[in-house]
Amino acid sequence: MKKSDLERKFHELLERNREAMLRALRDGEKPSALMFYGNICGLADAMRAVELVDREQAAYIRDQAWALYRRGGDDADDEAC
């Protein structure tokens, strides 16, 4: 798989999990939202493992997802993973 295809796929997966986390938070399903946060963290680590992002970028992805979880989905349009 080409690097550009791999990057696109990872970003699609990140966005899909981010949206699912937001839906779960809006529905009051914090345990489910936390599961999607874990998926995002795993994707960030996988992206680092295949050298699509560096350590700082992976940490940024995780930090943004955690901030979104902590806010409970408020102002979701202001942050992007």
Steps between C-alpha positions, in 0.01 A plus 500: 500500500632844413580740781236747380234226504608394847484859627153545353375179658636591842346846484166350401519263796594785735207709380258207523603430860489870589146528368395183683651636822307825457174312439558289810573809709188676375298189587649492850689176431833587663628139512444466125660839438802390701527189282512718189763718667706183548456417132631845407803451724567163341477650153743776599746240624456291186562807285820556693604137460473523121673839507208710378533729801773567752475473878379859544231467235372176653490669843311793348237266353454329839492833687237646269283190534530512880413870507194428289397217733551716809286781357229245439472586132432871559641724226593195297528705183792696647731199534618249248692179548 
